[in-house]
Amino acid sequence: MTHHDSRPWHVPDDQVTRYAKGTLPDPDAWSLEKHVEDCTRCASRVSAAVGGTAAGTVLAAVRTAVLESAPGAAGTIPGGAAVTAAPGAAVAAEPEPGPAVRTPAPGAAVPVRPPAGAVGGRPVVSRTARLLWAAGPAVRGAWLPAVLGVAAAAPALSYGAGFPGARALLLAIAPVVPVAGVTLSYGPHADPLHEVTAAAPGGGLRLALIRTVAVLAVSLPLLTLTGLLLPASGAPAAAAWLLPGLALALASLALASFVGCRAAAGVTGGGWLCAVLAPVAVAPGDAAAPRLAEQLSRCLDGVAAQGAWAAAAVLSATLLTARRPAYDRPLRP
């Protein structure tokens, strides 16, 4: 980054200190992490500051173990580009001469050789891998095929099997899909290094929100478009589930700070399914679809219902903001 007078800009010392402590506001933290991708000087300062924290000590031990297990090196890697070891920070690279360098101190820059296919000293594959890791199950694992399966099953039931309540059934299941995605994307069961990422400045609630956005970005348009392709048959509009889905996802994140990810998903997702499916369970077989559509209309249709879901989303977001410090330590499974 540069100022308007073209003089080079570097991260101020107070921002480095606050970033290492995890107290730097998210917009400033994102700006800092973007800057250290291209500035080795600032990357080294941030690495040294984070290395002096409790999280830095843990990461230094992990890094040392990785270097010792690397093929053909006991902490010595051929020279090339400097990569910061700051937890949660982006990778910074700058060419350095010399065939080899000595093993750096914990928390300092780690020299590595730029791999083939790197652009500007930063490998494209590395950026893609970090993006996939941050996005969570929205772009990897079994969650995306499961969502595609739900989206494909609804038209198959409607047009293939002639089931009249396909849209109502989709609307009953759709709000639980983001809840399941959020639950699968964050927590000890989702990340082998959850304890480390939770303590890192770039982890915690910020990472949970990144993965929640990825889950919502996939499920909301896909399932809404599927609903538009199905006959209404008395069911609410195809987009009527969007606010409930958002509110339940935020409520799951807020509740997870108290009871853990899986228990929170069970309460929010299970509560929704019980509310909409309980009347259907006691209805005769031929009246199940109309009864489900009627129950969904009560829960989703009208200004009052949608306003209640909007209020629930705001309250959940407010509680989540208040519970943010809980995400700075590992959550329950």
C-alpha positions in Angstrom: 0.0 0.0 0.0 1.2 3.6 -0.7 -0.1 7.0 0.2 -1.1 9.6 -2.3 2.4 11.1 -2.2 3.8 7.7 -3.4 6.0 7.2 -0.2 5.9 3.6 1.0 3.5 2.8 3.8 4.3 0.4 6.6 2.1 -1.0 9.4 2.3 1.3 12.6 3.7 -0.3 15.7 0.5 0.1 17.6 -1.4 -1.9 14.9 1.2 -4.6 15.0 0.8 -5.0 18.8 -3.1 -4.9 18.6 -3.1 -7.5 15.8 -0.9 -9.8 17.8 -3.2 -9.5 20.8 -6.3 -10.0 18.6 -7.8 -6.6 19.5 -7.4 -5.0 16.1 -10.8 -4.3 14.4 -11.5 -6.7 11.5 -11.2 -4.0 8.7 -7.8 -3.0 10.0 -6.7 -6.6 10.4 -7.8 -7.4 6.8 -5.8 -4.4 5.6 -2.8 -5.4 7.6 -2.9 -9.0 6.3 -3.2 -7.8 2.7 -0.2 -5.5 3.2 2.1 -8.2 4.5 1.6 -10.3 1.4 3.9 -7.8 -0.4 6.0 -6.3 2.4 8.5 -8.6 4.0 9.6 -5.9 6.5 6.1 -5.6 8.0 5.6 -9.4 7.7 8.7 -10.0 9.9 7.6 -7.4 12.4 4.1 -9.0 12.7 5.6 -12.5 12.9 7.9 -11.4 15.7 5.0 -9.7 17.6 2.8 -12.8 17.3 5.7 -15.1 18.2 5.8 -13.4 21.6 2.2 -14.3 22.4 0.8 -17.6 23.8 -0.5 -18.5 20.3 2.9 -17.7 18.8 4.6 -20.2 21.2 2.2 -23.0 20.1 2.6 -22.2 16.4 6.4 -22.0 16.8 6.4 -25.5 18.2 4.1 -26.7 15.4 6.3 -25.1 12.8 9.5 -26.6 14.3 7.9 -30.0 14.1 6.9 -29.5 10.5 10.4 -28.3 9.5 12.1 -31.2 11.3 9.9 -33.7 9.4 10.5 -32.0 6.0 12.4 -34.2 3.6 16.1 -33.5 3.4 16.3 -30.8 5.9 16.6 -30.3 9.6 15.2 -26.8 9.7 17.3 -25.7 6.6 15.4 -24.9 3.4 17.0 -23.6 0.2 16.7 -19.8 -0.1 14.2 -18.1 -2.3 11.3 -16.2 -0.8 10.5 -15.2 2.8 7.2 -16.5 4.2 5.7 -15.1 7.4 4.8 -17.4 10.2 2.1 -15.1 11.7 -1.0 -17.1 12.6 -4.0 -16.1 10.6 -1.9 -13.8 8.4 -1.5 -14.1 4.7 1.8 -15.2 3.2 4.4 -12.6 2.3 7.1 -13.4 -0.3 10.2 -11.5 -1.5 13.2 -13.0 -3.4 16.4 -13.4 -1.4 19.7 -14.4 -2.9 21.9 -17.3 -1.7 21.8 -21.0 -2.0 20.8 -21.7 1.6 20.0 -19.9 4.8 20.3 -20.9 8.4 17.2 -22.0 10.4 15.4 -18.8 11.6 14.3 -18.2 15.2 10.7 -19.1 16.2 8.3 -16.5 14.9 10.7 -15.2 12.3 10.3 -15.4 8.5 10.8 -18.9 7.1 12.8 -18.9 3.7 11.4 -21.2 1.1 12.0 -21.6 -2.7 9.2 -20.2 -4.8 7.4 -23.2 -6.5 6.9 -23.5 -10.2 3.9 -21.6 -11.5 4.2 -18.8 -8.9 3.0 -15.4 -9.9 4.9 -12.5 -8.4 6.7 -14.8 -6.0 3.3 -16.0 -4.5 2.0 -19.4 -5.7 -1.5 -19.4 -7.2 -2.1 -22.8 -5.8 -1.3 -21.6 -2.2 -3.9 -18.8 -2.5 -6.5 -21.2 -3.9 -5.8 -23.7 -1.0 -6.2 -21.0 1.6 -9.4 -19.9 0.0 -10.8 -23.5 0.0 -9.7 -24.0 3.6 -11.4 -20.7 4.7 -14.6 -21.4 2.8 -15.1 -24.7 4.5 -17.6 -27.3 3.3 -19.4 -24.9 0.9 -16.7 -25.8 -1.7 -15.2 -29.1 -0.4 -16.2 -32.3 1.4 -19.6 -34.0 1.3 -21.8 -31.0 2.1 -22.0 -29.6 -1.4 -23.0 -32.9 -3.0 -25.7 -33.2 -0.2 -27.1 -29.8 -1.1 -27.1 -30.6 -4.8 -28.9 -33.9 -3.9 -31.6 -32.0 -2.0 -32.0 -29.6 -5.0 -32.3 -32.5 -7.5 -34.6 -34.6 -5.3 -37.3 -32.0 -5.1 -38.0 -31.7 -8.9 -37.7 -35.5 -9.2 -40.4 -35.9 -6.6 -42.6 -33.3 -8.2 -42.3 -34.1 -11.9 -41.0 -37.7 -11.7 -43.2 -39.1 -8.9 -46.0 -36.6 -9.2 -45.8 -35.6 -5.5 -47.9 -32.4 -5.1 -46.2 -31.2 -1.9 -42.6 -31.0 -3.2 -42.2 -27.3 -2.7 -43.6 -27.5 0.8 -41.2 -30.3 1.6 -38.3 -28.3 0.2 -39.3 -25.2 2.2 -39.5 -27.3 5.4 -35.9 -28.7 4.9 -34.2 -25.6 3.3 -33.8 -23.6 6.6 -32.0 -26.5 8.2 -29.4 -26.8 5.3 -27.4 -23.6 6.3 -27.5 -24.7 9.9 -26.0 -28.1 9.0 -23.4 -26.4 6.8 -22.3 -24.0 9.5 -22.1 -26.9 12.0 -20.0 -29.0 9.7 -17.7 -26.1 8.8 -16.5 -24.9 12.2 -15.4 -26.5 15.5 -13.2 -29.3 16.7 -14.9 -31.9 14.5 -14.2 -29.8 11.4 -10.7 -28.5 11.9 -7.8 -30.8 13.2 -6.1 -27.5 14.3 -9.2 -25.9 15.8 -7.3 -25.0 19.0 -4.7 -23.1 17.0 -7.0 -21.3 14.7 -9.3 -20.3 17.5 -6.4 -18.6 19.3 -5.0 -17.0 16.1 -6.0 -13.3 15.3 -7.4 -14.4 11.9 -9.4 -17.3 13.4 -12.2 -17.4 15.9 -15.4 -15.7 15.0 -14.0 -14.2 11.9 -13.3 -17.6 10.4 -16.7 -18.9 11.5 -18.4 -16.0 9.8 -16.4 -16.5 6.6 -17.5 -20.1 6.4 -21.1 -19.1 7.3 -21.1 -16.7 4.4 -19.7 -19.4 2.1 -22.5 -21.8 3.2 -25.2 -19.2 2.7 -23.8 -18.1 -0.7 -24.2 -21.7 -2.0 -27.4 -22.8 -0.3 -29.6 -19.7 -0.6 -29.6 -19.2 -4.4 -29.5 -22.9 -5.2 -32.5 -23.9 -3.1 -34.5 -20.8 -3.9 -34.0 -21.4 -7.6 -35.1 -25.0 -7.1 -38.2 -23.8 -5.3 -39.1 -21.5 -8.2 -39.1 -24.5 -10.5 -41.7 -26.4 -8.5 -45.5 -26.0 -8.5 -46.8 -23.9 -5.6 -49.6 -26.2 -4.6 -50.6 -23.9 -1.8 -47.1 -23.6 -0.3 -45.4 -20.2 0.4 -43.2 -18.4 -2.1 -39.9 -20.0 -3.0 -37.9 -17.2 -1.2 -40.0 -17.3 2.0 -37.4 -19.4 3.7 -34.5 -17.0 3.3 -35.0 -15.0 6.5 -35.7 -18.1 8.6 -32.5 -19.8 7.2 -30.4 -16.7 8.0 -31.9 -16.4 11.5 -31.4 -20.1 12.3 -27.8 -20.0 11.1 -27.0 -16.9 13.2 -28.8 -18.4 16.2 -26.7 -21.6 15.8 -23.5 -19.6 15.9 -24.6 -17.6 18.9 -25.8 -20.7 20.8 -22.6 -22.6 19.9 -20.7 -20.2 22.1 -22.6 -21.7 25.1 -23.2 -25.3 24.3 -21.0 -26.2 21.3 -21.7 -26.5 17.6 -23.5 -29.8 17.4 -25.8 -29.2 20.3 -26.6 -25.7 19.0 -27.5 -27.2 15.6 -29.7 -29.8 17.2 -31.6 -27.1 19.1 -32.2 -24.7 16.2 -32.5 -27.1 13.4 -34.4 -29.7 15.4 -36.7 -27.1 16.8 -37.6 -25.8 13.3 -38.3 -29.3 12.0 -40.5 -30.2 15.0 -42.5 -27.0 14.6 -43.3 -27.6 10.9 -43.5 -31.4 10.8 -45.3 -32.1 14.1 -48.8 -31.3 12.7 -48.0 -33.5 9.6 -47.1 -36.5 11.7 -50.7 -36.8 13.0 -52.4 -36.0 9.7 -53.9 -38.8 7.4 -51.7 -39.9 4.5 -53.6 -38.0 1.8 -53.8 -34.9 3.9 -50.0 -34.7 4.8 -49.0 -32.4 1.9 -51.8 -29.9 2.4 -51.3 -29.9 6.2 -47.5 -29.2 5.7 -48.3 -26.3 3.3 -50.8 -24.9 5.8 -48.2 -25.1 8.6 -45.5 -23.5 6.5 -47.9 -20.7 5.6 -48.3 -19.9 9.3 -44.6 -19.9 9.8 -43.5 -18.1 6.7 -46.2 -16.1 5.0 -47.2 -12.5 5.8 -45.5 -9.4 7.1 -45.8 -10.5 10.7 -44.1 -13.8 10.2 -41.3 -12.4 8.1 -40.9 -9.5 10.5 -40.5 -11.9 13.4 -37.8 -13.8 11.5 -36.0 -10.5 10.8 -36.1 -9.6 14.4 -34.8 -13.0 15.4 -31.9 -12.6 12.9 -31.1 -9.2 14.4 -31.3 -10.5 18.0 -29.1 -13.5 17.1 -26.5 -11.2 15.5 -26.5 -9.0 18.5 -26.0 -12.0 20.9 -23.3 -13.3 18.6 -21.5 -10.0 18.8 -21.7 -10.0 22.6 -20.4 -13.6 22.7 -17.5 -12.9 20.3 -14.8 -13.5 23.0 -16.0 -17.1 23.4 -14.7 -17.8 19.9 -11.2 -16.8 20.9 -10.9 -20.2 22.6 -11.8 -23.6 21.4 -15.5 -24.4 21.3 -17.1 -27.6 22.4 -17.7 -30.2 19.6 
